[in-house]
Amino acid sequence: MNNKLSRQLAVVAIGGNSLIKDSKHQTVEDQYQAAKETTYHIADMIEAGWDVAIGHGNGPQVGFILRRSEVAAKVEGMHEVPLDVCGADSQGAIGYALQQTLQNELFRRGIKKNVATVVTQVLVDKNDKAFQNPSKPIGGFMDEADAKRREKELNWSVVEDAGRGWRRVVASPLPKEVVELDSVKALLNAGVVVITVGGGGIPVIDAGEGQYAGTAAVIDKDYASSLLAREIKADLFVISTAVEKVAINFGKPNQQWLDQMTLAEAKQYLAEGTHFAKGSMAPKIQAILWFLEANPNAKALITNPENIGRALRGETGTWIVP
């Protein structure tokens, strides 16, 4: 891969878990320092000539917001925060950490480039089949009586979770449209680094007559970042995750790390159903397939944050190419 890259457009999707190193480093300051490390490597991309839009996960952070809300409601009688508002809160907080650390690093390097966070809504289909079968657990554990009360009073879907207690589950519908897309494009065209579709975007439905309404759901952040990358016709889609490379036959004696996959090979491995875990790597591969099918001249990359620079030089990472 050529290191002399100029004015090409990349979407970088980073995981919410990448901002939390372990169970002992979960505070806001810990997450800020983790964001600082991640944005240092994104600054490498920008210095190499890339224009960048950044998507991010928010699973742990929304979990913290919900937990605080639940505790406050029990102890202080405060109202609980709706899930879509939790998503908006997390977009602001994570975006703040990312934009400040990246802006600071760019200033340190003498790069004059602005960074902005767009609180982003993502349209989902209210008739998406996922709403008929909510499966994404959120929030804390409850006893059965509390769960059944909330199911009746708040119209929640609740399930018993492997003997650990009861939890709320919500739908995970497919993203259909980035509502603030024109604003994101305008910022990118002006040379601004944009942090957007945080946590997969705030899920909204079409309520009719041109009106949007928030809905209790969780959108996969890689799917939303893929949609964004397709819509802005990005040259590169980077999924920054916990592993340096992708492996087939992961965890087995014949495990094989991959430097490159073609679109056809990625489709085959995904279809075989044994290589990529449904809750982790499979959605990342699917997100990349959608992107490459829509942008046949583009490329995609999976690696961990600290190796983004090396991967762009062709030294590591897994490249998925047409």
FILO-304613 format. One record per residue (C-alpha): residue number from 0; residue in one letter; chain; x, y, z. Coordinates in Angstrom, 2 decimals, always signed. Example, Ala and Ser with C-alpha at 12.3 -4.5 7.8 and 13.67 -1.06 7.14 Angstrom:
<0; a; A; <+12.30; -4.50; +7.80>>
<1; s; A; <+13.67; -1.06; +7.14>>
# end
This chain:
<0; m; A; <+0.00; +0.00; +0.00>>
<1; n; A; <+1.34; +3.41; -0.95>>
<2; n; A; <+2.29; +5.65; +1.98>>
<3; k; A; <+2.01; +8.78; -0.22>>
<4; l; A; <-1.73; +9.16; +0.01>>
<5; s; A; <-3.39; +12.47; -0.86>>
<6; r; A; <-6.89; +13.77; -0.33>>
<7; q; A; <-8.66; +10.49; -0.24>>
<8; l; A; <-11.68; +9.89; +1.97>>
<9; a; A; <-11.81; +7.25; +4.70>>
<10; v; A; <-14.42; +6.20; +7.24>>
<11; v; A; <-12.91; +4.81; +10.44>>
<12; a; A; <-15.20; +2.82; +12.75>>
<13; i; A; <-13.86; +2.36; +16.27>>
<14; g; A; <-15.45; +0.20; +18.96>>
<15; g; A; <-16.93; +1.55; +22.18>>
<16; n; A; <-14.99; -1.18; +23.96>>
<17; s; A; <-11.74; +0.25; +22.57>>
<18; l; A; <-12.24; +3.21; +24.92>>
<19; i; A; <-12.32; +0.84; +27.92>>
<20; k; A; <-9.10; -1.14; +28.31>>
<21; d; A; <-10.24; -3.40; +31.15>>
<22; s; A; <-12.51; -3.53; +34.20>>
<23; k; A; <-10.04; -1.41; +36.20>>
<24; h; A; <-9.99; +1.43; +33.66>>
<25; q; A; <-13.59; +2.53; +33.11>>
<26; t; A; <-13.71; +6.07; +34.46>>
<27; v; A; <-14.27; +9.10; +32.26>>
<28; e; A; <-10.58; +9.97; +32.58>>
<29; d; A; <-9.59; +6.41; +31.63>>
<30; q; A; <-11.79; +6.61; +28.55>>
<31; y; A; <-10.32; +10.01; +27.67>>
<32; q; A; <-6.80; +8.58; +27.76>>
<33; a; A; <-7.90; +5.63; +25.60>>
<34; a; A; <-9.47; +8.06; +23.13>>
<35; k; A; <-6.19; +9.99; +23.09>>
<36; e; A; <-4.29; +6.85; +22.09>>
<37; t; A; <-6.79; +6.02; +19.36>>
<38; t; A; <-6.91; +9.51; +17.88>>
<39; y; A; <-3.10; +9.63; +17.78>>
<40; h; A; <-3.24; +6.87; +15.16>>
<41; i; A; <-6.08; +8.57; +13.28>>
<42; a; A; <-3.90; +11.68; +13.20>>
<43; d; A; <-1.31; +9.54; +11.40>>
<44; m; A; <-3.89; +8.94; +8.67>>
<45; i; A; <-4.69; +12.62; +8.40>>
<46; e; A; <-1.00; +13.52; +8.24>>
<47; a; A; <-0.62; +10.97; +5.42>>
<48; g; A; <-3.27; +12.85; +3.43>>
<49; w; A; <-6.59; +11.26; +4.30>>
<50; d; A; <-9.83; +13.12; +4.92>>
<51; v; A; <-11.58; +11.21; +7.69>>
<52; a; A; <-15.06; +10.59; +9.08>>
<53; i; A; <-15.11; +8.70; +12.38>>
<54; g; A; <-17.85; +6.38; +13.61>>
<55; h; A; <-17.72; +4.80; +17.06>>
<56; g; A; <-19.43; +2.29; +19.30>>
<57; n; A; <-21.10; +3.18; +22.59>>
<58; g; A; <-22.25; -0.08; +24.15>>
<59; p; A; <-20.40; +0.17; +27.48>>
<60; q; A; <-21.05; +3.90; +27.77>>
<61; v; A; <-24.80; +3.55; +27.23>>
<62; g; A; <-24.72; +0.75; +29.80>>
<63; f; A; <-23.17; +3.16; +32.31>>
<64; i; A; <-25.74; +5.86; +31.54>>
<65; l; A; <-28.61; +3.41; +31.95>>
<66; r; A; <-27.18; +2.09; +35.20>>
<67; r; A; <-26.81; +5.59; +36.65>>
<68; s; A; <-30.37; +6.31; +35.56>>
<69; e; A; <-31.70; +3.14; +37.18>>
<70; v; A; <-29.87; +3.80; +40.46>>
<71; a; A; <-31.01; +7.44; +40.55>>
<72; a; A; <-34.60; +6.38; +39.94>>
<73; k; A; <-34.50; +3.96; +42.87>>
<74; v; A; <-32.60; +6.12; +45.34>>
<75; e; A; <-33.62; +9.68; +44.48>>
<76; g; A; <-36.88; +9.15; +42.64>>
<77; m; A; <-35.47; +10.65; +39.44>>
<78; h; A; <-36.95; +9.80; +36.06>>
<79; e; A; <-35.17; +7.15; +33.97>>
<80; v; A; <-33.52; +8.19; +30.70>>
<81; p; A; <-35.05; +6.79; +27.46>>
<82; l; A; <-32.70; +4.65; +25.39>>
<83; d; A; <-32.58; +6.99; +22.39>>
<84; v; A; <-31.61; +9.87; +24.69>>
<85; c; A; <-28.89; +7.68; +26.23>>
<86; g; A; <-27.53; +7.26; +22.71>>
<87; a; A; <-27.55; +11.01; +22.17>>
<88; d; A; <-25.83; +11.57; +25.53>>
<89; s; A; <-23.11; +9.08; +24.64>>
<90; q; A; <-22.57; +10.65; +21.21>>
<91; g; A; <-21.90; +13.97; +22.87>>
<92; a; A; <-19.57; +12.62; +25.56>>
<93; i; A; <-17.57; +10.26; +23.34>>
<94; g; A; <-17.50; +12.81; +20.54>>
<95; y; A; <-16.15; +15.40; +22.96>>
<96; a; A; <-13.28; +13.11; +24.00>>
<97; l; A; <-12.45; +12.14; +20.43>>
<98; q; A; <-12.64; +15.64; +18.96>>
<99; q; A; <-10.62; +17.24; +21.74>>
<100; t; A; <-7.84; +14.64; +21.76>>
<101; l; A; <-7.65; +14.61; +17.96>>
<102; q; A; <-7.70; +18.42; +17.73>>
<103; n; A; <-4.91; +18.60; +20.32>>
<104; e; A; <-2.80; +16.06; +18.44>>
<105; l; A; <-3.29; +17.81; +15.10>>
<106; f; A; <-2.28; +21.13; +16.70>>
<107; r; A; <+0.82; +19.46; +18.17>>
<108; r; A; <+1.77; +18.31; +14.68>>
<109; g; A; <+1.13; +21.70; +13.12>>
<110; i; A; <-1.82; +20.44; +11.07>>
<111; k; A; <-4.52; +23.07; +10.61>>
<112; k; A; <-7.70; +21.04; +10.48>>
<113; n; A; <-10.94; +21.35; +12.41>>
<114; v; A; <-12.73; +18.47; +14.12>>
<115; a; A; <-16.47; +18.42; +14.83>>
<116; t; A; <-18.99; +15.99; +16.30>>
<117; v; A; <-22.42; +15.72; +14.69>>
<118; v; A; <-25.16; +14.31; +16.92>>
<119; t; A; <-26.54; +11.93; +14.32>>
<120; q; A; <-29.92; +10.31; +13.87>>
<121; v; A; <-30.19; +7.16; +11.76>>
<122; l; A; <-33.50; +6.15; +10.24>>
<123; v; A; <-34.71; +2.59; +10.72>>
<124; d; A; <-37.80; +0.90; +9.33>>
<125; k; A; <-40.50; +0.65; +11.98>>
<126; n; A; <-41.57; -2.58; +10.23>>
<127; d; A; <-38.09; -4.11; +10.45>>
<128; k; A; <-38.45; -7.74; +11.56>>
<129; a; A; <-36.02; -7.05; +14.41>>
<130; f; A; <-38.81; -5.21; +16.24>>
<131; q; A; <-40.82; -8.43; +16.30>>
<132; n; A; <-37.96; -10.29; +17.98>>
<133; p; A; <-35.99; -7.98; +20.30>>
<134; s; A; <-32.70; -9.67; +21.18>>
<135; k; A; <-30.18; -7.02; +22.27>>
<136; p; A; <-29.81; -6.97; +26.09>>
<137; i; A; <-29.39; -3.54; +27.66>>
<138; g; A; <-29.27; -2.09; +31.16>>
<139; g; A; <-28.85; -3.84; +34.48>>
<140; f; A; <-30.25; -7.07; +35.87>>
<141; m; A; <-33.66; -7.19; +37.56>>
<142; d; A; <-35.54; -9.74; +39.61>>
<143; e; A; <-38.50; -11.38; +37.91>>
<144; a; A; <-41.13; -9.28; +39.71>>
<145; d; A; <-39.50; -5.99; +38.69>>
<146; a; A; <-39.01; -7.24; +35.13>>
<147; k; A; <-42.65; -8.27; +34.79>>
<148; r; A; <-43.82; -4.95; +36.25>>
<149; r; A; <-41.76; -3.00; +33.71>>
<150; e; A; <-42.97; -5.27; +30.95>>
<151; k; A; <-46.56; -4.40; +31.85>>
<152; e; A; <-46.19; -0.72; +32.76>>
<153; l; A; <-43.51; +0.36; +30.27>>
<154; n; A; <-44.17; -2.13; +27.48>>
<155; w; A; <-40.63; -3.49; +27.75>>
<156; s; A; <-39.51; -6.82; +26.33>>
<157; v; A; <-37.70; -8.76; +29.05>>
<158; v; A; <-35.89; -12.09; +29.15>>
<159; e; A; <-34.23; -14.27; +31.76>>
<160; d; A; <-30.47; -14.11; +31.15>>
<161; a; A; <-28.67; -17.42; +31.79>>
<162; g; A; <-29.64; -17.64; +35.46>>
<163; r; A; <-28.15; -14.24; +36.26>>
<164; g; A; <-31.44; -12.37; +36.43>>
<165; w; A; <-33.84; -10.64; +34.06>>
<166; r; A; <-32.86; -7.98; +31.53>>
<167; r; A; <-34.53; -5.72; +29.04>>
<168; v; A; <-34.01; -6.56; +25.37>>
<169; v; A; <-34.51; -4.25; +22.41>>
<170; a; A; <-34.47; -4.58; +18.64>>
<171; s; A; <-31.35; -4.19; +16.49>>
<172; p; A; <-32.78; -3.02; +13.15>>
<173; l; A; <-30.79; -2.27; +10.01>>
<174; p; A; <-29.85; +1.36; +9.33>>
<175; k; A; <-31.62; +2.85; +6.31>>
<176; e; A; <-30.62; +6.52; +6.15>>
<177; v; A; <-28.23; +8.91; +7.89>>
<178; v; A; <-30.55; +11.82; +8.67>>
<179; e; A; <-27.78; +14.44; +8.97>>
<180; l; A; <-25.95; +13.17; +5.87>>
<181; d; A; <-26.01; +16.52; +4.03>>
<182; s; A; <-24.48; +18.26; +7.05>>
<183; v; A; <-21.79; +15.59; +7.34>>
<184; k; A; <-20.98; +15.96; +3.61>>
<185; a; A; <-20.79; +19.74; +3.91>>
<186; l; A; <-18.32; +19.49; +6.78>>
<187; l; A; <-16.19; +16.91; +4.95>>
<188; n; A; <-16.19; +19.06; +1.82>>
<189; a; A; <-14.94; +21.94; +3.98>>
<190; g; A; <-12.04; +19.78; +5.17>>
<191; v; A; <-13.41; +19.12; +8.65>>
<192; v; A; <-12.82; +15.78; +10.37>>
<193; v; A; <-16.34; +14.60; +11.30>>
<194; i; A; <-17.30; +12.32; +14.19>>
<195; t; A; <-20.72; +10.93; +13.31>>
<196; v; A; <-23.14; +7.94; +13.51>>
<197; g; A; <-21.91; +7.41; +17.08>>
<198; g; A; <-23.10; +4.12; +18.52>>
<199; g; A; <-24.69; +3.32; +15.18>>
<200; g; A; <-26.66; +6.56; +15.33>>
<201; i; A; <-29.69; +7.53; +17.40>>
<202; p; A; <-32.41; +5.21; +16.04>>
<203; v; A; <-35.42; +7.09; +14.71>>
<204; i; A; <-38.47; +6.05; +12.74>>
<205; d; A; <-40.58; +7.89; +10.19>>
<206; a; A; <-43.63; +8.98; +12.15>>
<207; g; A; <-45.32; +10.36; +9.02>>
<208; e; A; <-45.79; +13.84; +7.60>>
<209; g; A; <-42.03; +14.42; +7.57>>
<210; q; A; <-41.67; +13.80; +11.29>>
<211; y; A; <-38.97; +11.68; +12.98>>
<212; a; A; <-39.46; +9.99; +16.34>>
<213; g; A; <-36.88; +8.26; +18.52>>
<214; t; A; <-37.31; +4.54; +19.14>>
<215; a; A; <-35.89; +2.08; +21.66>>
<216; a; A; <-33.39; +0.14; +19.58>>
<217; v; A; <-29.67; -0.42; +19.07>>
<218; i; A; <-28.11; -0.10; +15.61>>
<219; d; A; <-24.89; -1.99; +14.89>>
<220; k; A; <-22.16; +0.66; +14.69>>
<221; d; A; <-20.30; -1.17; +11.90>>
<222; y; A; <-23.48; -1.36; +9.83>>
<223; a; A; <-24.12; +2.36; +10.33>>
<224; s; A; <-20.50; +3.24; +9.52>>
<225; s; A; <-20.77; +1.08; +6.40>>
<226; l; A; <-23.90; +2.95; +5.35>>
<227; l; A; <-22.11; +6.26; +5.92>>
<228; a; A; <-19.08; +5.08; +3.91>>
<229; r; A; <-21.36; +4.06; +1.04>>
<230; e; A; <-23.29; +7.33; +1.08>>
<231; i; A; <-20.20; +9.55; +1.03>>
<232; k; A; <-18.46; +7.24; -1.49>>
<233; a; A; <-15.41; +6.71; +0.71>>
<234; d; A; <-12.23; +5.31; -0.82>>
<235; l; A; <-11.44; +3.32; +2.32>>
<236; f; A; <-13.48; +1.80; +5.15>>
<237; v; A; <-11.43; +0.98; +8.25>>
<238; i; A; <-12.85; -1.09; +11.09>>
<239; s; A; <-10.62; -0.60; +14.12>>
<240; t; A; <-11.13; -3.44; +16.55>>
<241; a; A; <-9.37; -5.60; +19.15>>
<242; v; A; <-7.32; -7.74; +16.74>>
<243; e; A; <-4.41; -6.86; +14.47>>
<244; k; A; <-5.66; -9.18; +11.71>>
<245; v; A; <-8.64; -11.36; +10.84>>
<246; a; A; <-8.31; -15.13; +11.14>>
<247; i; A; <-10.21; -18.03; +9.63>>
<248; n; A; <-10.71; -21.17; +11.74>>
<249; f; A; <-10.18; -18.89; +14.74>>
<250; g; A; <-9.12; -20.72; +17.89>>
<251; k; A; <-8.66; -24.03; +16.07>>
<252; p; A; <-5.43; -25.92; +15.30>>
<253; n; A; <-5.67; -24.82; +11.65>>
<254; q; A; <-6.19; -21.13; +12.51>>
<255; q; A; <-4.85; -18.87; +9.74>>
<256; w; A; <-4.23; -15.12; +9.95>>
<257; l; A; <-5.13; -13.29; +6.75>>
<258; d; A; <-3.22; -10.43; +5.15>>
<259; q; A; <-5.83; -10.03; +2.42>>
<260; m; A; <-9.22; -11.31; +1.32>>
<261; t; A; <-11.03; -10.67; -1.92>>
<262; l; A; <-14.70; -9.75; -1.81>>
<263; a; A; <-15.56; -13.24; -3.09>>
<264; e; A; <-13.42; -14.94; -0.45>>
<265; a; A; <-14.94; -12.85; +2.34>>
<266; k; A; <-18.44; -13.80; +1.12>>
<267; q; A; <-17.49; -17.47; +1.10>>
<268; y; A; <-15.97; -17.44; +4.58>>
<269; l; A; <-19.01; -15.60; +5.96>>
<270; a; A; <-21.44; -17.99; +4.26>>
<271; e; A; <-19.64; -21.01; +5.71>>
<272; g; A; <-20.65; -19.73; +9.15>>
<273; t; A; <-17.74; -21.26; +11.06>>
<274; h; A; <-15.03; -18.63; +10.77>>
<275; f; A; <-16.52; -15.41; +12.14>>
<276; a; A; <-18.44; -15.18; +15.43>>
<277; k; A; <-21.94; -13.74; +15.05>>
<278; g; A; <-21.52; -11.28; +17.90>>
<279; s; A; <-18.11; -9.95; +16.92>>
<280; m; A; <-16.37; -10.46; +13.56>>
<281; a; A; <-19.33; -11.55; +11.39>>
<282; p; A; <-21.10; -8.15; +11.41>>
<283; k; A; <-17.81; -6.43; +10.63>>
<284; i; A; <-17.29; -8.62; +7.57>>
<285; q; A; <-20.92; -8.09; +6.49>>
<286; a; A; <-20.55; -4.32; +6.87>>
<287; i; A; <-17.48; -4.42; +4.63>>
<288; l; A; <-19.21; -6.60; +2.03>>
<289; w; A; <-22.04; -4.07; +1.72>>
<290; f; A; <-19.51; -1.26; +1.37>>
<291; l; A; <-17.41; -2.94; -1.31>>
<292; e; A; <-20.43; -4.09; -3.30>>
<293; a; A; <-21.59; -0.48; -3.49>>
<294; n; A; <-18.10; +0.97; -4.09>>
<295; p; A; <-16.23; -1.45; -6.38>>
<296; n; A; <-13.12; +0.74; -6.60>>
<297; a; A; <-12.74; +1.05; -2.83>>
<298; k; A; <-10.91; -1.02; -0.22>>
<299; a; A; <-11.50; -2.00; +3.37>>
<300; l; A; <-9.19; -2.71; +6.29>>
<301; i; A; <-9.56; -4.43; +9.65>>
<302; t; A; <-6.90; -3.90; +12.32>>
<303; n; A; <-6.44; -2.58; +15.86>>
<304; p; A; <-5.97; +1.14; +16.59>>
<305; e; A; <-2.25; +1.01; +17.29>>
<306; n; A; <-1.55; -0.63; +13.94>>
<307; i; A; <-3.56; +1.67; +11.64>>
<308; g; A; <-0.43; +3.48; +10.46>>
<309; r; A; <+1.49; +0.27; +9.82>>
<310; a; A; <-1.50; -1.27; +8.06>>
<311; l; A; <-1.80; +1.71; +5.71>>
<312; r; A; <+1.83; +1.06; +4.76>>
<313; g; A; <+0.94; -2.55; +3.98>>
<314; e; A; <+2.83; -3.98; +6.95>>
<315; t; A; <-0.07; -5.57; +8.84>>
<316; g; A; <-3.87; -5.71; +9.12>>
<317; t; A; <-6.32; -7.58; +6.91>>
<318; w; A; <-7.21; -5.87; +3.65>>
<319; i; A; <-10.46; -6.73; +1.87>>
<320; v; A; <-10.31; -5.81; -1.80>>
<321; p; A; <-12.69; -6.14; -4.77>>
# end
